[in-house]
């Protein structure tokens, strides 16, 4: 009898443990995983809900329609009137292929499920009317988006433009691209294309920033105050047995810090990085959120800075000129550049400006958030050097008549052997209105020759049209 009682007790304990494990799993699922499941674009229940919902429209900051829903006799259809122009940033919403871009990020808002319309939704269901979603007004400027798309046509890369004072994304284009209206016809080719046309290079493309990163290193050198910038450039320098050369082996002669940025002298920046040391380099890199989560309302790939502990001398040299294992997205480089245009404040990126409910009530979009990463005096000193880089240095092709432009070029080596061409900058330098980052993948030319002219044309158009209108 006693043996049987022990077996019963063991069985009861076993069953209790089973129930406890189920409770723990369901609790974990509800707290940590439910949100991801609900918002997953492949969740079938989302599409069942969409049968009873008229998805809200998406507009630019001035009310230009970017995405809209048409009601048909047999349901609704999503349309993108500008075809390829917003393909990566706005994305698509498709029962067959899921969602991407803004259509995915703000799905709950577009479905009217996140703005306290519970009573209105119930009334709409009772009266057999379809539930109406919210309309979104983005920070984008349609004319600037069109300009960016035309300038990048035929290239591989990205253009990102932001307002340095708010972090508002004014334009973002990635090439190659696709037409979201033709997904059914093009999908097989899109997913098999080695050029990755579905990838938003602006937010998810990671590249060595090349010499554009020297603006960060210049700030670190100015902050340190104990680095001797005077240098006689002979075109090469040997660090720990590795010989580093300036572009084309050019010997720049006698340089100070300003001149080194203007002519983009690799060897002096590599030398000064040795004096800075790994601790100070890693500190300022992390202060600019390299390798960290930036925040904002637009999901983006985290940049890479896989160095921890002490850095080797050659690693310091590589990072100082934007090479090595350092990898950054165009959006992140635009945000970093914006800090030099904004008295040392780096903004979180923002794409959602306003939400309009079906009743016409306007709700605030994503709040404007800034972080101080530099003292204003340091930021402005680097800005003045960037102006000189455009007026008299490697960034000459970004000059705009009658407007002072601040900028920095970059020519980034990569495994393909064909260098990436970079330019980051802003205008007007004395009252910055627009920051732009341009990258051309495997262009095989310098940033000054290939990327700077594109940035110039974009900034010129932005200033002519009144960038914040």
N, C-alpha and C positions, 0 to 999 in steps of 0.2 A: 504493500500500500504506500509506504514511504517513498519507494522508488517511483511509483506512478505520480505521486504528488510533485516530486522533483521535476519529472518530465513535463508536467502541466505548467509548473512555474517557469521552466525554461522556454516552453512554447509561448506563454503569455509575454515573457520578456522579449522574445524574438518578434512577436507580432507588434508589440509596443514600439520596438526599434524601427520596424518597417513603417509604421504610421508616423513616427517621429522624423524619419528620413524624408517621407513624402511631404510632411509639413515644412521641413527645412528647405526642401527643393522648391516647393511652391512659393514660399516666402522669398527666397532668393530670386526666383524667376520674376515675381511680381515687383520687387523693389529694384532689381538691377537690370533685368532683361526685357521687361514688358514694354518699356518705351521704345527700345530698338526694334522690337517685333512689330509694334503698332505702326511705326514710321517707315519700316522697310518697304521700298517701292515694289517688292515682289509679293507682299502680303495680299492674298486674294480678297480678304475682307475689305481692304481699302477700295478695291475696284467695285465690289458690291455696293459700298457706300456711295461711290461716284455715280452709279446709275441713278441715284436720287438727288444728285447735286449738280448745279451749274457752276463749274469751276470759275473762279474770279479771273479777271483780266490782269495783265501785267503792262505797266506803262513806264516810260522814262520819266525823268524829273519834270518835264514840261507837258506830259499828257500824251505823248506819241505812243500809239499802241504797239506793243512788242509781242504779246501773245494774247489770244482771245478764244472764247468758246462759242461755237455756233450750235444752236439747237435744231436738230433735224427730226423728221417724222419717226425715224428708227433710233433716236438717241442724240448724242452730242458728239461734236468733233473739235479737236484742238487745232488751232491754226497759228502759223507764225508768218506774218505778212512780210517780214524782211528776209525770209529764207535763211541764208548762211550767216548774216551779219551778227546775230547773237547766239549762234549755235552752241558754243561752249558755256558761256556765262549763264544764259537763261535756260539752256538745255532743252529738255523735251518731257512730255508726259504721255506715255503710251501703255496701253493695257498689255501689249505683246512684249515690249522691250523695257518696261519699267520707267523710272524717272531719273533725270539728271539735272544738275545745275540748280538755279533758283526754283525750278518746278519741284525739285526734290527737297531742297533746304526749307522751303516755306510752304510745303504741301498742306499742313494743317491750317495755315492762314488762308490759303487759296480755297480750301474746302469749307471755310467759315466755322471751323471747329475750335478756334483758339482765342476768340474775342468776346466771350460772354454772351453769345446769342442763343442760349439754351431755349428760352421761351419762344423766340421767333422761329427756331428750327422745329419745335414741336407743333406750332401753329401751321407752318408750311407743310409738315407731314400730314396733319389732320385734314387740311383742305386739299390734299392731294397735289399741292404745288411742289415743284422741285425746290430743295433747299438751295439757297443762293450763297455762293462763296464771297469772300472779300476780294477787293481789287488791291493790287500792290503798286505803289509808286516807288521806283528805284532811284538811286542816286545818279544813274547814267545820263549822259547827254547824247541824244540820238545822233546829232550832227557830228560829234566827235567820234562816236562809234563808227559811223560811216567812213569818216576820214581815216581812222586807224585801219579799218578793213581794207580800204583801197591802197593804202601805203604798204601794207604787208602782203598784198596779193602776189602770188608767185614765189613767195619766200617760205621758209620753215622757221617758226619762232613765235614771238609774242610781243605785243605792245600793251603796257599797263599805264594808265594815267589816273592820278589821284589829286584831290584837293588837300594840300599839306596841312591846312588848319582844322580840317574835320575828319580826314581819313576817308571821305566819300570817294568811291570808285567812279570816275567820270567816263572811263572807257576801258575795255579789256577785250583784246582780240588774240586768238591763237590760230596758227596755221600749221599744217593743213586743217581744214574744217569739214563740215557736212551740212546738208540741208535737213532740218528736223521734220520738214513736211514730207520727205521721201524716205523715211526710215525703212518702211516695208520693202521697198525696191533695192535699197542700198546696203542693208544691214550686213549681209554676208561679206560683201567687199570691205565694209568699214572695219569689221572685227578681224579680218585677215590681212589688212593693209599694214605693212611693216612701218609705215610712216606714222602710225598711231593717230589717225584723224579724230578719234573720240577723246583724246587726251587734251585737257585744258592746260596748256603749257604755262599760262599766266599764274595759276595757283598750284599746279601739281608738277610742273617741270622743274627739276633741280639741276643746276649748272654751277660749275666753278665760276665765281664772279669776276675773275681776272682783276685787272687794275682798277675797276670801279670800287673794289674793296679798300683801295688806298685812302679813301676819304675817312674811313673808320680808323685806319692806322695813323693817319695824320692827326686825328683828334686825340688818340692815345699818346702820341709823341708830345703834342702841345700840353696835355694834362700833366704828363710826367715832369716836364720842366728841367730835367737833368740829362737830356739826350743832346749830344752835339750833332747838329744836322749838317755841318759843313763837310763837304766830301768832294774829292777829285775823282770823277767817274772816268774810267778807262774802257768801259764797255763790258767788263766782266768782273766777277768776284768769286773767290773760292772759299766755301764755308764747309768745314769738317770734311774736306776731301771732295766736295761736290762743286763744280764750277757752274755758276749761274750767270747768264748773259742778258744784257739789255736787248730789246727788240732790234733785230738786224745787226747786233753787235755794235750799235752806235756808242761812241765815247762822248758823253755830254760835257765833260770838263768840270770846272768848279761849280758846285751847286750848294744852295741852302735848301731848307724844307719847302719853301714856296716853289722854287725852281724845280725841285725833284717831283712835285705833284704836277706841275705844268707840263714837263716833258715826259712824265711817267717813268722815272728812272727806277728800274727794278732793283739794281744793285744797291743803291743807297737805302731803299726801304728794307731790303733784306739785312743790310748791315745794322740799321737802326733797330730792327726787331731784335737783334741779338742783345743790344744794350737795354731794350725794354724788358726782356725776359719773359718767360712763359706765363708767369703769374699775372702780370699786367695785361698781356695780350688776351689771355683767357677771360679776364675780368671784363674788359670792354666788349669783347665779342658776345658774352652772355648778356651784358647790359642792353645790347641791341637785339636780344632774343634770338640769336643764332643758336640753333639746336634746341630752342624752347618753344612752347606754345605761345602764339602771339595773341590769341583772342579774336574778337570781332565776330561778325555774323556770317562770314563766308568761309566755309571749310577750306583749308589749304594744307599742303604738305609741309611738314616740319622740316626746316633746313637742317643740314648735317654739319656737325662739328664734333667728330668722334675722338677728340683728344681729351684725356684725363690724366691727372697727375702731372708729371714733368714732360715737356716737349723737347724733342731733339732739336739741335741747332738747325738742321736742314728742314725740319717741320715748321719751325718758326719762320724761316726764310720763305717757304712756300706759302704759308698763310698770309704773310705780309703783302704778297702780291696777288692774293686771291686764288691761289692754286692749292695743290695738295689734296686733302680729303674734304676740304671745305666745299659745300654745295648749298646754293640758295635759289629760291624761286624769283621770277621777275617781280611779283607782287611784293615780296619781302624786300627786295632791293629798292623798290619804289618807296616803301615805308621808311627804310633806313635813310634814303636820300631826303625824304620829307622832313626828317628831324633837323637837317642842316638848313632847311628853308623855314623852319618853324621855331626858331630860338631854342633848339635842343629838345623839343617835345616830339616824341614819336607817337603817332596815332594808331589806334586799332582800326583795321579796315572795316568799312561800312557799305553795304549795298542796299539795304531797305530804308527808304526815307519816310514813307507814310503808308498807312493801311486805311483803306476806305471801306466801310461796312456797306451792305446792300441798302441801308437806310440813308446813306450819304454822310455818315458821321466819320470824321477824320481822326485817326489815332496816330500817335507818335510811333515812328519806326524804331530802329536800333539806336540807343543813346550814343552820343559822341564821347569817346573815352581817350584820354591822352596819358602818356607816361613820360616823365622827364628823364632823359638819358644822357644829356650833356648840359653844362652851363651855357647860357646864351652867348657869352663872350667867346668860348671855344667854337661853338657852332658857327658863329658869324665870321670868325677868323678863317675857318675852313671854307665857308661859303665864298669869301673874297678870293681865296686861292682857286676855287672852282671857276669863278668868273675869269680869272687870269688864264686858266687852262683852256677856256673857250676862246678868249680874245687873242691869245698868243701861243697856245700850245697844241696838244693833240686833238682838242675838241673844236678846232677852227670851223669845221664843216657844220657846226650847230649854231653859228652866229646868225642873228636876226637884225637887220638894219633898224636902228632906232631903239632897240631893246637890249638890255644887258641880260645875258643868259649865263647861268652857272651850270657847270656840268663836268663829267668825267667819263672818259672812254675806257674800254676794256677789251683786250684780245686774249681770250681764254683757251689754253691748250686743253685737249681732251683726247681720249683713246682713239678717235677716228683719224687723227692726224690733220684734220681740217679744223682750224680754230673757229670758235664762236666769236661773234662780234657784238659788243655791248656798248650802250651809252645810257647813262643816267643823268638827269639834270632837271632844272626848273627855271621858270621865267614868270614875270620879270624878277631879276635878282633882288631888287630893292623892296619889292612887295609881291612875293611869290603867289601866283594864282594856280599854277598847274605844275605838277611833278610828273615826269615821264620816265619809264624804263623800257628800253628796247633791247631785245636779244634776237640775233639771227643765228640759228643753229648751223654749224659746220659751213659757215660762209666762206672761210678760207681767206678773209680779208681782215684788216684791222677794224676796231670799233670806230675809229675816226673816219675811215674811208667808207664804211658800209652802214653803220647804225646811226651815226651822228646826223647825216642828211635827213634820214627818216624822222628822227626826233625833232629836227629843226622845222620840217614841214608841218608836223603835228602841232608843235607849240605855236607856230605862226598862225595856224588855222584856229587854234583854241583862243588865242588872244584877240584875233580879229572878230570872232563871233561873240566874245564875252563869255568866258569859260564857265561861269557859274550860273548862266541863264538857263 
